[in-house]
């Protein structure tokens, strides 16, 4: 049972539109197959067999009558009478002999009915030619004095109802399939539109044109999405306003403390207190930068190639050895300052702990991939996810001189994920750490 389920899971289409069409089309095809079988078994076969028996009976009647009326005048009268009654044409070839007997041309189902009927009714050698002429069939019967030929129209044996039925079945199926396709496309479009709006919101993009439409269930889901989106926006707005107040409240006493420390002059406790105040100021700024994010910045097209090149140039002027190469256009929709800040954190962090840093960027299908490799001490595999946690710091041997509080990588991943991408840390081919950044375009 599990194997069947796995097979169906592999062969079934992935989209809702295709699956819905299968749900509609599969029963339709099954009904058509059953109807075709019933028609063939109950109607087509019966009618064809009876028509074949009627034609074979007609030939048998003429053969018997010719035995009773051997005169040529009587046979002419007999042939004319049968032509008037049935529409078939009879002719007599005295002294002729059939070179072969049986059906002429390839065997068919309808031809088999006629062969069986001729075998049962006529009981004489015959040659059946059903396919050499597009509209007529010919039956040559060997008699003692010659060959009797029957020429009849194909409609005498082969009913055209089957073609009408098949045309109706196929035509109605195609019409129903077209109607179902249009209907299902209209039903799936709101679901696809909802998915696009949710994806855009997850990437921080605005979709002002989205409105609930479609079936009641889809409208309900779209309404729930709009409500959720509004709650998230309201939460972000309230958080930003709250943090603006916290920023003002914390910076004011810190400024007073700095002034008081400056007034202490050369007091022995001055340097220690000043260092503590500076640490507090950096922690407050880092914390506010982490929770505030870049929510107010507008989405626009960002040239990541120019952004990375500018970061590398700036860090290079400070003495860092950083190489950079890019392939293809690197344009994505995003918040320019947030992306620059995130990439700057990652590249500067690599330059801080390594002698050599190499940055590469290229477009891969619908994503832009950025690799930042260094030859530094790296990060143990078990700690590569922990470093993205707020305020997490590795051992002092790596972070003693950074001056940070453990929020740089957290902010960087928060920004990238806010654009629908992600950051992963791996082992670099240079022996240090590799940061793999993926940003959707």
Residue pairs with C-beta under 8 A, 6 or more apart in sequence:
12 19
12 22
13 19
13 22
15 188
16 188
16 191
17 184
17 185
17 188
20 184
20 187
20 188
21 177
21 180
21 181
21 184
24 177
24 180
24 184
25 177
25 180
28 173
28 176
28 177
29 173
32 169
32 173
35 169
36 165
36 166
36 169
39 162
39 165
40 162
43 161
44 159
44 161
44 162
45 113
47 159
47 161
48 109
48 110
48 113
48 157
48 158
48 159
49 113
49 117
51 113
51 156
51 157
51 158
51 159
52 110
52 113
52 114
52 116
52 117
52 157
53 117
53 121
54 156
55 88
55 114
55 117
55 139
55 150
55 152
55 156
55 157
56 114
56 117
56 118
56 120
56 121
56 122
57 117
57 121
58 82
58 86
58 88
58 150
59 118
59 121
59 122
59 139
59 141
59 148
59 150
60 121
60 122
60 123
62 78
62 79
62 82
62 90
62 148
62 150
63 122
63 124
63 141
63 143
63 148
65 78
66 75
66 78
66 92
66 143
66 148
69 75
69 77
69 78
70 145
75 92
78 90
79 89
79 90
79 91
79 92
82 88
82 90
83 89
83 90
86 152
86 156
87 152
87 153
87 156
88 150
88 151
88 152
88 153
88 156
89 150
89 151
89 152
90 148
90 149
90 150
90 151
91 148
91 149
91 151
92 146
92 147
92 148
92 149
93 146
93 147
93 149
94 145
94 146
95 145
95 146
96 146
96 147
97 142
97 147
98 125
98 126
98 127
98 140
98 142
98 147
100 127
101 125
101 126
101 127
101 142
102 115
102 126
102 127
102 128
103 111
103 115
103 128
103 130
104 127
104 128
104 129
104 130
104 131
104 132
105 111
105 129
105 130
105 131
105 132
106 131
108 130
110 157
110 158
111 128
111 130
113 157
114 128
114 130
114 137
114 157
115 128
118 126
118 128
118 139
122 141
124 141
124 142
124 143
125 141
125 142
126 139
126 140
126 141
126 142
127 138
127 139
127 140
128 137
128 138
128 139
129 137
129 138
129 139
129 140
130 137
130 138
130 154
130 157
132 138
135 153
135 154
136 151
136 152
136 153
136 154
137 151
137 152
137 153
137 154
137 156
137 157
138 149
138 150
138 151
139 149
139 150
139 152
140 147
140 148
140 149
140 150
141 147
141 148
141 149
141 150
186 214
187 214
187 215
187 218
189 214
190 212
190 213
190 214
190 215
190 218
190 219
190 222
191 214
191 218
193 210
193 213
194 210
194 218
194 221
194 222
194 225
196 207
197 207
197 210
197 222
197 225
198 225
199 420
200 206
200 207
201 207
201 229
202 420
203 333
203 418
203 419
203 420
203 440
204 299
204 334
204 335
204 418
204 419
204 420
205 299
205 333
206 299
210 222
210 226
211 222
212 218
212 219
212 222
212 223
212 226
213 219
213 222
214 222
236 295
239 291
240 292
240 295
240 296
243 288
243 291
243 292
246 288
247 284
247 288
250 284
251 281
251 284
254 277
254 280
254 281
254 284
257 273
257 277
258 274
258 277
261 270
261 273
261 274
261 277
264 270
264 273
282 403
282 404
282 405
283 405
286 404
286 405
286 407
287 405
287 407
289 407
289 411
290 390
290 407
290 410
290 411
290 414
293 338
293 414
293 415
293 418
294 335
294 337
294 338
294 341
294 415
294 418
297 335
297 336
297 337
297 338
298 335
299 333
299 334
299 335
300 333
300 334
300 335
300 336
301 331
301 332
301 333
302 331
302 332
302 333
302 334
302 335
302 336
302 339
303 330
303 331
304 330
304 331
304 332
304 339
304 343
304 361
304 368
304 370
304 439
305 326
305 329
305 330
305 361
307 336
307 339
307 340
307 343
308 324
308 326
308 330
308 343
308 347
308 359
308 361
308 370
309 324
309 326
310 340
311 340
311 343
311 344
311 347
311 348
312 322
312 324
312 347
312 359
315 322
315 347
315 348
315 351
316 322
320 348
320 351
320 357
321 351
321 355
321 356
321 357
322 347
322 351
322 357
322 358
322 359
323 356
323 357
323 358
323 359
324 358
324 359
324 360
324 361
325 359
325 360
325 361
326 360
326 361
326 362
327 361
327 362
327 363
328 362
328 363
329 363
330 361
330 362
330 363
330 368
331 441
332 368
332 419
332 439
332 440
332 441
333 441
334 419
334 439
335 415
335 418
335 419
338 415
338 418
338 419
339 415
339 416
339 419
339 439
341 411
341 415
342 411
342 412
342 415
342 416
343 370
343 412
343 437
345 408
345 409
345 411
345 412
346 372
346 409
346 412
346 423
346 435
346 437
347 357
347 359
347 372
349 402
349 408
349 409
350 357
350 372
350 373
350 374
350 376
350 432
350 433
350 435
351 357
351 374
352 401
352 402
353 374
353 376
353 377
353 398
353 432
353 433
354 374
354 375
354 376
354 432
354 433
355 375
355 376
356 374
356 375
356 430
357 372
357 373
357 374
358 371
358 372
358 373
358 374
358 430
359 370
359 371
359 372
359 373
360 370
360 371
360 373
361 368
361 369
361 370
361 371
362 368
362 369
363 369
363 441
366 440
366 441
367 421
367 438
367 439
367 440
367 441
368 438
368 439
368 440
368 441
369 436
369 437
369 438
370 435
370 436
370 437
370 438
370 439
371 434
371 435
371 436
371 437
372 434
372 435
372 437
373 428
373 429
373 430
373 432
373 433
373 434
374 428
374 430
374 432
374 433
374 434
375 428
375 430
375 431
375 432
376 432
376 433
377 397
377 398
377 432
378 427
378 428
378 431
378 432
378 433
379 387
379 394
379 398
379 425
379 433
381 427
383 394
384 424
384 425
384 426
385 425
386 392
387 394
387 409
387 425
388 409
388 410
388 413
388 423
389 406
389 410
390 406
390 407
390 410
391 405
391 406
391 407
392 406
392 410
393 399
393 404
393 405
393 406
399 406
409 423
412 423
413 422
413 423
416 422
416 423
416 437
416 438
416 439
417 423
419 439
419 440
420 439
420 440
421 437
421 438
421 439
421 440
422 437
422 438
423 435
423 436
423 437
423 438
424 435
424 436
425 433
425 434
425 435
425 436
426 433
426 434
426 435
426 436
427 433
427 434
428 434
